Amino acid sequence: MESGYGRYKKVKQDVRFKILKITSKDIMEYDINMLGKPYYIEPRNLVYLFLDIQQDYGIKIAEEYLKNQQFATINGIASIIMRNLDKLH
């Protein structure tokens, strides 16, 4: 059985790959707000990412995470996914 940390690492890599696929930008800093410098990800691309993650992981992400901008960093997104996956199990 995979450890929680190992699973979290895999989720972060998956999020990074999804962002690369959607935006063609390879984000290496996991705590940087992707909407600002140096990446300037367009908000609509975060919407695509949001929908893709909900579908692929079978989770529902609460609006509060979008409002508090936790969905704007790779670490934040991975934490949201992990919390939602934990609720399913």
PERA-V991717 format. One record per residue. N is the residue number from 0. SS is DSSP state (H for helix, E for strand, C for the rest). Layout:
N_SS ; N_SS
This chain:
0_C ; 1_C ; 2_C ; 3_H ; 4_H ; 5_H ; 6_H ; 7_H ; 8_H ; 9_H ; 10_H ; 11_H ; 12_H ; 13_H ; 14_H ; 15_H ; 16_H ; 17_H ; 18_H ; 19_H ; 20_H ; 21_H ; 22_H ; 23_C ; 24_C ; 25_C ; 26_C ; 27_C ; 28_C ; 29_C ; 30_C ; 31_C ; 32_C ; 33_C ; 34_C ; 35_C ; 36_C ; 37_C ; 38_C ; 39_C ; 40_C ; 41_C ; 42_H ; 43_H ; 44_H ; 45_H ; 46_H ; 47_H ; 48_H ; 49_H ; 50_H ; 51_H ; 52_H ; 53_H ; 54_H ; 55_H ; 56_H ; 57_C ; 58_C ; 59_C ; 60_C ; 61_C ; 62_H ; 63_H ; 64_H ; 65_H ; 66_H ; 67_C ; 68_C ; 69_H ; 70_H ; 71_H ; 72_C ; 73_H ; 74_H ; 75_H ; 76_H ; 77_H ; 78_H ; 79_H ; 80_H ; 81_H ; 82_H ; 83_H ; 84_H ; 85_H ; 86_H ; 87_H ; 88_C
